[in-house]
């Protein structure tokens, strides 16, 4: 026989206590933090790969700039000395110009990679969370 209260209705389970509510809240918060940290980890790895590529391109650009400078200077020296058609000085100037072209290409690629902001998905998720919290928990109005 089911226990009943004095009015003849079956007894209901007791409402969850403060400890149950706090443990549920803590578990929800831990899940939230874990999801955000996983997203941060994924985007951190992607950002690290991107910045390593930028660093490699910058290294190539600096090396090409140094070599280009050397070839251009040597080429100009021999051009002034020789003033004849296509000779070694002219070829070294062409090679120097080619190296400088590599520098320009690398600089443009670096610029395109650095202009992409990092952690866009994490920031978007945090903005969604903030919007949701603003809708769920109204902020108290400040006294005027």
Number of C-alpha atoms within 10 A of each C-alpha: 3 7 10 11 10 8 6 8 10 11 11 9 6 6 7 8 8 9 9 11 11 11 11 12 12 12 12 12 12 12 12 11 12 12 12 15 13 12 15 16 14 14 17 14 11 14 16 12 12 17 15 12 15 20 13 14 18 17 13 16 22 17 15 21 20 16 18 24 17 17 24 24 16 18 23 16 14 19 20 10 10 13 11 12 9 9 13 15 24 22 17 21 23 16 18 24 19 17 23 22 16 19 22 15 14 21 18 11 15 20 12 11 14 12 8 11 8 15 16 11 13 18 12 11 13 13 12 12 12 12 12 11 12 11 10 9 9 8 9 6 6 5 4 3
